[in-house]
Amino acid sequence: MNKNNPKVWMELLSIFIETDCPLRAFKVFQYGIKSLESDAMPLCQMMETFLITQNETMLLDFYDQATYGSSTNISLIFRVKYLKWFKIRNTLTAVRKLFKELIIMSPPCKHLYIEMISYEQSLTSVNLDRVSKLYNNVCCNLGQGDVELWSNYIRFVYKHVQRCTAKKIYKSSLPFLGPELFGDLTKEYENIKKEIA
């Protein structure tokens, strides 16, 4: 068996999926991601699709493995998927705890912050300070060249916090965006002021 060939692992995994053997399928998955490392994404996607219809405990184990025990490119994607899945099934406190665990992983993941911001904003009682801090962290640490992210941050603060604070954030984005993209943000900022007037 060629242990470095993703097709071989997927064929083996599909045998256990088709025969509805989740425990054996999970063992194949575990061995497969160790052998394939960064080429294990198709295997991860296949296993996730299978487990979603199976057992939540095994799906939790899968997300744990895909997040903490796999290559960086796979971990970056599955950190966000794990948080999305986890937030539907757990308390706010548990979700925030998981988020804190996931954001300390390296390399940092911008989409993880975006997912958490979306979750925090969906709550009945939105903690404005918490959302502002999340936006500030992601923009200042991972917002290089991201006009949409900065625009969303400014829109949130302009609408829910203070307009003068939004203006300060707008001005502070220049080093992160550069003159050309700052011009694009300027147009967005003007639109925000018209929208929320």
Disulfide bonds with the S-S distance in Angstrom:
none
